[in-house]
Amino acid sequence: MKYFDKDFLQFYRDLAANNNRDWFLENKGRYEDSVKKPFAHFVGDLIAEVRKHDKKVNISPALAIFRINRDIRFSKDKTPYKLSSSAAVSAGGRKGMEDPGIYVELGPEHLGIAGGIYMPSKETLYNIRTAIAKNPGAFMKLLKDKKFAGKWGDMQGERNKLLPPEFKEAAEKCPYLFNKQFFYWVELKPGVIVTDKLMGTVMDHYHAAQPMSNFLSKAAV
């Protein structure tokens, strides 16, 4: 199914050149028709597809979709609007930063897809490290799996320079223990956004990540 026409991408190109409140209000009807409504439709269908494989994902599109307004309180960049539509489909939606669901970001620069755990709490991070340290071979097998590596490449995330002593020996064999984030992210060409291959592309990445996502989900608790 095709969710977006070319004006979805063009709207964001035009917004990039006119990122101010007056222009946005003048073009709000266009935003509603070309961006907001079709994106909510897409996210609703994505939730339904993910729910087939994870019954914990029982949220509305409103709980998954991030606002287009930027938080400019602590930013030097005071432009008010984001230049892409984004949503996090997981049990906790956009607030579930510890749920390894699927994140999508649609804009004229790229189709971004992500999974894993982006902002683990101190306790969750310790639990994940403990699970990896107990069985680093299982973690590395999932990471090097052809389907995962073919779609996602590698595990990403910022790393600590130091580790708690109990993880140092295991980290010699598995340096990923230094990670303080465990997520995967790819950027694809934006052209796929306006084709009928969008949902299939996102779900192909979701399925490729499932074994790793299941590992992280179990390890986190």
N, C-alpha and C positions, 0 to 999 in steps of 0.2 A: 504494500500500500504506500502511496505517495502522500506525505503529510504536508509538505511545504512547496510553495512555488518560488520563483526566483526573487520575488520581492522580500522574502524573509531575509535573504542575504543582503539585498540592496538596501533595505531599511537600515541595517547596522552600518553599512558603508556610509550612508547619508548621515546617520547619527554621529559617526566618527568625525565628520567634517562640521557638524553643528551640535556639539555636545553641550547643550544648554537647555534650561527649563522652557523658555519661550518656544523654541523649535519643537521640542518634544510635545508640548501641549497642542501646538498647531497640527501636529501629525499623530495625535493620540488615536484617532480613529483608524488610521493606517496601521499603527502598532497593534491595536486590538485585533484587527482582521488578518494581518499578515504574519504576526509574531505570537502574541499572547494566546489567542484561542487555538491555533493549530499546535502550538507547543504543549498546551495543556492536554490536548487530544492525544498527542504522541506520548506524553508521559503517562497518561492514564492507561494506554495500551501497553506501554513498557512495564508498568506495575503489574498488569494482568499476566503478562508473559513471565515475569520473574516469579510471581506468586505460584505459578504452576510447579516451580521447583523449590520454592521456599515459602511455606505457609505463614511464616512469621511476618512476611511483608504484606501487611494489610492496612495500607495507608491511602489517603486521597492524593491526587496531584498537588493540591494546595500545600500539603505537608512536605512534599518532595521538592517543589520548585523554589529556587532562590529569587529574591527580589531583583529587579533590574536596577534599582537605586544603589549606588555605591555608598559605602561607609567612608566619608571623607574627614571624619573628626581628627584623625591622627595622620592624615596623608598630605603630602605636598601637592599631589595631583587633586585638584578640586573639581574636576569634571564630574557631574552628578550621576551619570548613567554608565552602566556596564555595556560592553560592545558584544555581548553574547548572551544566549539563554542557557541556563544550567539547572540541573536537578540531581538529587541524590536519591536513588531508589534502594531503600533498605528498610529494615524493621523500624528504625528511628527516623527515617526521612532525612531532611537536610540538617537536623540537629543530632543525628546518630553518627557522630564522628568515630565511633568505635565499632560500627557495624560494617562488615566487609560486603557491601552490596555492589551496586554499579552506579557510577557517576557519569553524567554526560554533559558536554559543553558544546553548544552549536553556535557558530559564528562564521563570518566571512574569512577568517584566517585559518580555521581548522575545524574539524570534528574531533573533539577531545573525548576520550573514554578512559575511565579510571576505576580501580577497584582496590581492595585491601583495607587497611586501617590507617587513616590519615593522622588522627590526633589521639593516640592512646594515653590514658591516664597513667600515672606513675605505677599504680597497681597492675593495670592491664599490661603495660610494657614489661614489667617484671615477670608476669605470668607467661607472656609470649616467649621471652628469653629463656625461661625455665623449660618450657616445652621443647624449644629448639635445642637447648643444651643437652637435654635427656636423649634426644634422638636426632642429631644433626644430619644423619644419613637420609632420614625420611624427608626432612625439610629440603635438602639439596636435590633429592630425587624429584620432588614436586617442582622445584625451581627450574630444573634442567629438562623437564618433560617437554617433548617436542611441541605439543599443542600450546602449552603455556608460553614457552620461549618463542614460538613462532608468532604468536599474537602480541605478546607483551614485552618480550626482550628480557628484562631483568627486574629484580626488586629494586625499588627506589626509596628515597627518604634520607633525611639528615642523619648524621652519625655522631655519637659521643666519642670524645677522645679517650675517655677513661671508662672502665666497666667495674661493677662490683666484683670483688675478688673471686666469688664463686663461679663467675662466668669466664674468667680469663683463660683457663686451660682449654675449654671448649671453643673459645673464640679463635684460638690458633688454627683450628681445623675449619671453623665456620665464622669468617669475619663478619657475616651479616648480624651477628650478635651485637655488634656496635651500633646497629641501626636503632634510632629512637622513633622512627616511622617505618611502617611496612605497607607500602602501597605500590601499585603498578599503574602506568600512565602511557597512553599512546596518542599521537596526533596524526590524523588522517586528512586527506585532501577534503576541503569543504564541499566539493561538488556532489559528493554522495548524499549530502543533506537534502537535496532537492530531487532525489530519485526514489524509486520504490525499493531500493536496497538498504535503506537506512536502518530499519528495525532488524533485519537479518544481520547486518554488520555489527550492530551493538550486541545482539544476542550471541553471535559467534564468539565475541570476546568474553561475554559473561560465562558461557559454557567452558571456554578454555581456562578460565580462572577458577572454576568451581572447586576442584580439589584443593588448591591453595587457599581459597576463601574458607573452605570447611576446616582446614587445619588451623588457620588463624582464629576462626570463630570459636573452636573448641579450646584452643590454647588461651584465649583471652580471659576465660572465666576461671 
